[in-house]
Amino acid sequence: MVPTTQHTRIKKLDPMILSSFIFSALEKITICENDSIY
């Protein structure tokens, strides 16, 4: 039962981690584009 609950917890947290990772990646891309423009 313990591994199942841990697996479910990870599955619940996964979307949040993915969204935050994508957000930070987009932020870095925007900063790089701004640096290349100026």
PyMOL Python script that loads the backbone (N, CA, C, O; Angstrom):
from pymol import cmd

cmd.read_pdbstr("""\
ATOM      1  N   MET A   1       0.832  -1.212   0.000  1.00  0.00           N
ATOM      2  CA  MET A   1       0.000   0.000   0.000  1.00  0.00           C
ATOM      3  C   MET A   1       0.867   1.263   0.000  1.00  0.00           C
ATOM      4  O   MET A   1       0.490   2.275  -0.591  1.00  0.00           O
ATOM      5  N   VAL A   2       2.026   1.204   0.663  1.00  0.00           N
ATOM      6  CA  VAL A   2       2.849   2.420   0.760  1.00  0.00           C
ATOM      7  C   VAL A   2       3.364   2.859  -0.616  1.00  0.00           C
ATOM      8  O   VAL A   2       3.248   4.038  -0.951  1.00  0.00           O
ATOM      9  N   PRO A   3       3.934   1.943  -1.433  1.00  0.00           N
ATOM     10  CA  PRO A   3       4.408   2.369  -2.758  1.00  0.00           C
ATOM     11  C   PRO A   3       3.275   2.948  -3.605  1.00  0.00           C
ATOM     12  O   PRO A   3       3.485   3.880  -4.381  1.00  0.00           O
ATOM     13  N   THR A   4       2.060   2.382  -3.449  1.00  0.00           N
ATOM     14  CA  THR A   4       0.930   2.885  -4.246  1.00  0.00           C
ATOM     15  C   THR A   4       0.611   4.328  -3.868  1.00  0.00           C
ATOM     16  O   THR A   4       0.387   5.168  -4.739  1.00  0.00           O
ATOM     17  N   THR A   5       0.593   4.613  -2.562  1.00  0.00           N
ATOM     18  CA  THR A   5       0.284   5.980  -2.135  1.00  0.00           C
ATOM     19  C   THR A   5       1.383   6.934  -2.596  1.00  0.00           C
ATOM     20  O   THR A   5       1.089   8.051  -3.023  1.00  0.00           O
ATOM     21  N   GLN A   6       2.635   6.512  -2.517  1.00  0.00           N
ATOM     22  CA  GLN A   6       3.736   7.359  -2.985  1.00  0.00           C
ATOM     23  C   GLN A   6       3.592   7.607  -4.487  1.00  0.00           C
ATOM     24  O   GLN A   6       3.793   8.725  -4.961  1.00  0.00           O
ATOM     25  N   HIS A   7       3.238   6.544  -5.237  1.00  0.00           N
ATOM     26  CA  HIS A   7       3.084   6.691  -6.684  1.00  0.00           C
ATOM     27  C   HIS A   7       1.957   7.678  -6.996  1.00  0.00           C
ATOM     28  O   HIS A   7       2.086   8.525  -7.879  1.00  0.00           O
ATOM     29  N   THR A   8       0.848   7.554  -6.254  1.00  0.00           N
ATOM     30  CA  THR A   8      -0.277   8.469  -6.481  1.00  0.00           C
ATOM     31  C   THR A   8       0.133   9.898  -6.140  1.00  0.00           C
ATOM     32  O   THR A   8      -0.238  10.840  -6.840  1.00  0.00           O
ATOM     33  N   ARG A   9       0.888  10.055  -5.078  1.00  0.00           N
ATOM     34  CA  ARG A   9       1.335  11.393  -4.680  1.00  0.00           C
ATOM     35  C   ARG A   9       2.200  11.990  -5.783  1.00  0.00           C
ATOM     36  O   ARG A   9       2.050  13.161  -6.131  1.00  0.00           O
ATOM     37  N   ILE A  10       3.102  11.188  -6.330  1.00  0.00           N
ATOM     38  CA  ILE A  10       3.972  11.673  -7.408  1.00  0.00           C
ATOM     39  C   ILE A  10       3.127  12.049  -8.623  1.00  0.00           C
ATOM     40  O   ILE A  10       3.371  13.067  -9.271  1.00  0.00           O
ATOM     41  N   LYS A  11       2.130  11.216  -8.926  1.00  0.00           N
ATOM     42  CA  LYS A  11       1.283  11.520 -10.084  1.00  0.00           C
ATOM     43  C   LYS A  11       0.528  12.822  -9.876  1.00  0.00           C
ATOM     44  O   LYS A  11       0.336  13.587 -10.821  1.00  0.00           O
ATOM     45  N   LYS A  12       0.101  13.077  -8.651  1.00  0.00           N
ATOM     46  CA  LYS A  12      -0.630  14.316  -8.378  1.00  0.00           C
ATOM     47  C   LYS A  12       0.305  15.520  -8.490  1.00  0.00           C
ATOM     48  O   LYS A  12      -0.107  16.582  -8.957  1.00  0.00           O
ATOM     49  N   LEU A  13       1.545  15.365  -8.069  1.00  0.00           N
ATOM     50  CA  LEU A  13       2.482  16.490  -8.097  1.00  0.00           C
ATOM     51  C   LEU A  13       3.072  16.708  -9.486  1.00  0.00           C
ATOM     52  O   LEU A  13       3.563  17.795  -9.792  1.00  0.00           O
ATOM     53  N   ASP A  14       3.025  15.671 -10.329  1.00  0.00           N
ATOM     54  CA  ASP A  14       3.683  15.758 -11.635  1.00  0.00           C
ATOM     55  C   ASP A  14       3.223  16.960 -12.463  1.00  0.00           C
ATOM     56  O   ASP A  14       4.070  17.704 -12.957  1.00  0.00           O
ATOM     57  N   PRO A  15       1.916  17.178 -12.635  1.00  0.00           N
ATOM     58  CA  PRO A  15       1.490  18.330 -13.446  1.00  0.00           C
ATOM     59  C   PRO A  15       2.028  19.652 -12.914  1.00  0.00           C
ATOM     60  O   PRO A  15       2.418  20.521 -13.694  1.00  0.00           O
ATOM     61  N   MET A  16       2.051  19.809 -11.594  1.00  0.00           N
ATOM     62  CA  MET A  16       2.564  21.060 -11.018  1.00  0.00           C
ATOM     63  C   MET A  16       4.039  21.222 -11.344  1.00  0.00           C
ATOM     64  O   MET A  16       4.479  22.307 -11.726  1.00  0.00           O
ATOM     65  N   ILE A  17       4.813  20.136 -11.193  1.00  0.00           N
ATOM     66  CA  ILE A  17       6.248  20.205 -11.488  1.00  0.00           C
ATOM     67  C   ILE A  17       6.462  20.500 -12.969  1.00  0.00           C
ATOM     68  O   ILE A  17       7.313  21.313 -13.331  1.00  0.00           O
ATOM     69  N   LEU A  18       5.682  19.833 -13.822  1.00  0.00           N
ATOM     70  CA  LEU A  18       5.834  20.042 -15.264  1.00  0.00           C
ATOM     71  C   LEU A  18       5.507  21.483 -15.640  1.00  0.00           C
ATOM     72  O   LEU A  18       6.233  22.106 -16.414  1.00  0.00           O
ATOM     73  N   SER A  19       4.412  22.012 -15.090  1.00  0.00           N
ATOM     74  CA  SER A  19       4.008  23.379 -15.440  1.00  0.00           C
ATOM     75  C   SER A  19       5.062  24.379 -14.971  1.00  0.00           C
ATOM     76  O   SER A  19       5.392  25.318 -15.695  1.00  0.00           O
ATOM     77  N   SER A  20       5.591  24.184 -13.765  1.00  0.00           N
ATOM     78  CA  SER A  20       6.610  25.106 -13.254  1.00  0.00           C
ATOM     79  C   SER A  20       7.881  25.003 -14.089  1.00  0.00           C
ATOM     80  O   SER A  20       8.535  26.012 -14.352  1.00  0.00           O
ATOM     81  N   PHE A  21       8.240  23.771 -14.515  1.00  0.00           N
ATOM     82  CA  PHE A  21       9.431  23.583 -15.343  1.00  0.00           C
ATOM     83  C   PHE A  21       9.252  24.264 -16.695  1.00  0.00           C
ATOM     84  O   PHE A  21      10.160  24.930 -17.191  1.00  0.00           O
ATOM     85  N   ILE A  22       8.063  24.088 -17.289  1.00  0.00           N
ATOM     86  CA  ILE A  22       7.790  24.715 -18.588  1.00  0.00           C
ATOM     87  C   ILE A  22       7.803  26.234 -18.439  1.00  0.00           C
ATOM     88  O   ILE A  22       8.312  26.944 -19.306  1.00  0.00           O
ATOM     89  N   PHE A  23       7.236  26.730 -17.326  1.00  0.00           N
ATOM     90  CA  PHE A  23       7.188  28.179 -17.103  1.00  0.00           C
ATOM     91  C   PHE A  23       8.600  28.748 -17.004  1.00  0.00           C
ATOM     92  O   PHE A  23       8.898  29.780 -17.606  1.00  0.00           O
ATOM     93  N   SER A  24       9.467  28.080 -16.249  1.00  0.00           N
ATOM     94  CA  SER A  24      10.844  28.564 -16.100  1.00  0.00           C
ATOM     95  C   SER A  24      11.574  28.491 -17.434  1.00  0.00           C
ATOM     96  O   SER A  24      12.365  29.377 -17.758  1.00  0.00           O
ATOM     97  N   ALA A  25      11.312  27.438 -18.212  1.00  0.00           N
ATOM     98  CA  ALA A  25      11.957  27.303 -19.522  1.00  0.00           C
ATOM     99  C   ALA A  25      11.510  28.439 -20.438  1.00  0.00           C
ATOM    100  O   ALA A  25      12.327  29.022 -21.150  1.00  0.00           O
ATOM    101  N   LEU A  26      10.218  28.753 -20.420  1.00  0.00           N
ATOM    102  CA  LEU A  26       9.715  29.856 -21.248  1.00  0.00           C
ATOM    103  C   LEU A  26      10.333  31.171 -20.793  1.00  0.00           C
ATOM    104  O   LEU A  26      10.666  32.019 -21.620  1.00  0.00           O
ATOM    105  N   GLU A  27      10.486  31.344 -19.494  1.00  0.00           N
ATOM    106  CA  GLU A  27      11.096  32.576 -18.977  1.00  0.00           C
ATOM    107  C   GLU A  27      12.524  32.708 -19.499  1.00  0.00           C
ATOM    108  O   GLU A  27      12.930  33.787 -19.930  1.00  0.00           O
ATOM    109  N   LYS A  28      13.294  31.607 -19.462  1.00  0.00           N
ATOM    110  CA  LYS A  28      14.679  31.653 -19.942  1.00  0.00           C
ATOM    111  C   LYS A  28      14.712  31.977 -21.429  1.00  0.00           C
ATOM    112  O   LYS A  28      15.561  32.746 -21.880  1.00  0.00           O
ATOM    113  N   ILE A  29      13.791  31.392 -22.194  1.00  0.00           N
ATOM    114  CA  ILE A  29      13.757  31.648 -23.640  1.00  0.00           C
ATOM    115  C   ILE A  29      13.461  33.124 -23.894  1.00  0.00           C
ATOM    116  O   ILE A  29      14.078  33.745 -24.758  1.00  0.00           O
ATOM    117  N   THR A  30      12.513  33.683 -23.138  1.00  0.00           N
ATOM    118  CA  THR A  30      12.165  35.092 -23.325  1.00  0.00           C
ATOM    119  C   THR A  30      13.358  35.978 -22.989  1.00  0.00           C
ATOM    120  O   THR A  30      13.620  36.955 -23.690  1.00  0.00           O
ATOM    121  N   ILE A  31      14.079  35.647 -21.929  1.00  0.00           N
ATOM    122  CA  ILE A  31      15.247  36.438 -21.536  1.00  0.00           C
ATOM    123  C   ILE A  31      16.307  36.360 -22.637  1.00  0.00           C
ATOM    124  O   ILE A  31      16.927  37.370 -22.968  1.00  0.00           O
ATOM    125  N   CYS A  32      16.518  35.180 -23.201  1.00  0.00           N
ATOM    126  CA  CYS A  32      17.517  35.018 -24.264  1.00  0.00           C
ATOM    127  C   CYS A  32      17.112  35.843 -25.480  1.00  0.00           C
ATOM    128  O   CYS A  32      17.958  36.485 -26.102  1.00  0.00           O
ATOM    129  N   GLU A  33      15.821  35.832 -25.825  1.00  0.00           N
ATOM    130  CA  GLU A  33      15.358  36.606 -26.976  1.00  0.00           C
ATOM    131  C   GLU A  33      15.555  38.093 -26.724  1.00  0.00           C
ATOM    132  O   GLU A  33      15.959  38.827 -27.626  1.00  0.00           O
ATOM    133  N   ASN A  34      15.271  38.545 -25.500  1.00  0.00           N
ATOM    134  CA  ASN A  34      15.456  39.959 -25.176  1.00  0.00           C
ATOM    135  C   ASN A  34      16.931  40.333 -25.265  1.00  0.00           C
ATOM    136  O   ASN A  34      17.268  41.420 -25.736  1.00  0.00           O
ATOM    137  N   ASP A  35      17.818  39.435 -24.813  1.00  0.00           N
ATOM    138  CA  ASP A  35      19.250  39.725 -24.870  1.00  0.00           C
ATOM    139  C   ASP A  35      19.698  39.840 -26.323  1.00  0.00           C
ATOM    140  O   ASP A  35      20.507  40.706 -26.654  1.00  0.00           O
ATOM    141  N   SER A  36      19.177  38.970 -27.197  1.00  0.00           N
ATOM    142  CA  SER A  36      19.612  38.999 -28.592  1.00  0.00           C
ATOM    143  C   SER A  36      19.066  40.241 -29.292  1.00  0.00           C
ATOM    144  O   SER A  36      19.702  40.765 -30.207  1.00  0.00           O
ATOM    145  N   ILE A  37      17.891  40.716 -28.870  1.00  0.00           N
ATOM    146  CA  ILE A  37      17.309  41.906 -29.505  1.00  0.00           C
ATOM    147  C   ILE A  37      18.133  43.136 -29.142  1.00  0.00           C
ATOM    148  O   ILE A  37      18.440  43.956 -30.007  1.00  0.00           O
ATOM    149  N   TYR A  38      18.491  43.266 -27.876  1.00  0.00           N
ATOM    150  CA  TYR A  38      19.224  44.459 -27.447  1.00  0.00           C
ATOM    151  C   TYR A  38      20.721  44.266 -27.643  1.00  0.00           C
ATOM    152  O   TYR A  38      21.505  45.165 -27.338  1.00  0.00           O
TER     153      TYR A  38
END
""", "prot")
cmd.dss("prot")
cmd.show_as("cartoon", "prot")
cmd.util.cbc("prot")
cmd.orient("prot")
